Amino acid sequence: MSRLGHRQHAKERHEKVFFAAALVVSGLLVGCNQLTQYTISEQEINQALEKRNNFSKDIGLPGIADAHIVLTNLASQIGREEPNKVTLTGDARLDMNSLFGSQKATMKLKLKALPVFDKEKGAIYLQEMEVVDATVTPEKMQSVLQTLLPYLNQSLRSYFNQRPAYVLREDSSKGEALAKKLAKGIEVKPGEIVIPFTN
């Protein structure tokens, strides 16, 4: 092989080694970045809500009626409508017994809550839950719904204050296990909740 050929070969080998080293360094940087925080997506929150939501309450309206409410199909939107807040939509089945007999209705609810992280439990709670919009079918039940809303708000707030929307698990993934150990709080961003780690 000529001297020129040797130089060319050495140059190519040097470039390959440099490229491989660059890949390793970039891989390490990406890895480090991933290990400084853990991100929970809307989809993951929604899956957790689907598993954990068992809201089923009997609400008494003094002197008027007794209502049984079951909340289903909860879905969240994180930090999109309002900074640091989670907006939820859901359906509710309503069974009422009053002096006028039994009545059934379905409700479409829009709720708002503040996500709060409990470091000791490694869990995210949706606190200050409140109904911000509600429609009912049949429409003739709208006045009943308005009477019911303050009691429903109170029940929802109590329920979600006590039950986490998402719990970090040590046996799930490396990132989630680290989040459970090193989390210092949460940051609400559009479409996700970010858990930064302590240094």
N, C-alpha and C positions, 0 to 999 in steps of 0.2 A: 504494500500500500504506500502511496506517495505521502510526502510530508503534508501536503494540502489535505489529503484524505484523512490522515491522522488528526489534523486540527479540526476538520469538520466533524469527525466522529466524537472527539473529545467535547466539542461545543454542544453537540446534540445530547451527549450524556449529561453534561452540566445542566442543560436546560431541563432535562427530564427530572433530575434530582431537585432542582430549584422548584419546578412545578409541583412535584410530590410534597416537598416541604411546605409550599404555600397552601396546598390542600389540607395538610395536617393542621397548620396554624389556623386556617379559616374554620376548620372543623372544631378545633378547641375553642375558638372564640364564640362560635354558635352555641356550643355546649355550655360554655360559661354563662352566656346570655340566658339560656333556658333554665339554668340553675339559680338565677337571681330572682325569679318570680314564677308564679304558677297562674295560669289563666283558665277560668271557667266560662264556657260559652253559654249563650242563651239556650241552645239545644240541650246542654247538660243540665241546666237549671230546670228546664221544662220536663226532662225525663225524671229528674228527682221529684219534682212537684207531682207528677203523675203517680209515682210510687207512694209518696208520703201523704198526699192530700186525702184525708178521710173526713173532711168537714161535713158533719151531719148533726144538726142541732134542733132541739125543740125550743121554740121561743114563745113565751106567753105574753100576750098583749092584755094587760089588766082590764078586765071587764068587757073585752071585745072578742078575743079569739085565741086559740092556740095554733101555732104554725110549726110545721116540721120542714126544715130546709136541708137539701143535700146539694153540695157544690161539686161540679164536675168540669172536665175539659179546661183546666187552668193552663194558661200559656202566658209567658212573660216576654216583655220587651225591656231590655236593660239600658238605662241611661239615654234613651232616644228622645222621648217627649220632654223630659225634665232632667237636668243634671243631678247625679247622685241618687236618683229614684228609679224604682222598678215599676213599670205599668203592667198590670195583668188583665186579661180578659177571661171570662168563664161563664158557664151556664149554671143555673140553679133550678132545682125542682122544688116546688112549693105545694105542700098539702096543708089546707087550713080547715079547722073545725070551729064553727061559731054558732050563735043562736039561729043563724039562717041556714045551717046545714054545712055540708062538706064542699069544699071548692079546691080545684087543682089549677096550678098555673106554672108557666116556665118563665124564667128571667134571664136576660142577657146583662151581665155585669161588667163594669170596667172599674178596676181597683188601682190604688196607688199605695206603694209602701217604700220604706227606707231600709235598704239592706245593711245589717249590722253584723260584725264578726265577733264571735265569742271565742277568744284564744284558748281558754281552758278546755272547751269542748271541741274545738276545731270545727266549728259549725257557723253557717250563715243563717241568720234569722231575718224574716221580712217583718219589720216592726212598723208601728204607726199606720197599720193597714186601714184604709178607708175606701168606701164606695164613692166613686166620683161621677158615675153615670149608671143608670139602670132603666131598662125597659121591660115590660111584662106583657105576656100573652095569656089570656085575653086582656084587651085594653081596659075593660071595665074594672080590672083589679088594680089599676094604677093608684087609686086613692089608698087602697089597702097597703100597697107597696110603700108609699110615702110614709105611712104610719109605722111600717115595719122597719124602715131603713136605720133609724137610730139604734134599735135593738140589734139589728144585723151587724152594723158597724162595730158595736161593742163586742159581740160574739166572735166576729172575725179577728178583731184585734187581740182578744184574749187567746184565741186558738193559735194564731201564728206567732205570738210572743213566746208561747211555750213550746212550739214545735218547729224545729229547724227546717228550712227549705233545702239546705244542702249540707252534708256532713263529709268532711275530709276523711279518707280512709288510708291507713298506713300500708295496707296490703294491696292497694289498687295499682299504683304506678310509682316510679321513683320520684317524679315531680310532685305527686300528691302527698307522698310520705314526707318529703322535705317540707312541703307547705304546712303540714300538720305540726312539724317540729319547729320550723323557723319563721312562721308567719308573724308579721308585725301589724297586720290590719288588712284592709281592703281598699281598692280604688275602683270606682264605678266608671266604666267607659262605655261608649255606645256599642251595644251588642255583647259585652263581656264584663266579667268581674275579675280584676287582677289582684293577686295576693303577693305583694312584695315580701322578700325574705329579709330577716335581720342580718346585719353584716357579721 
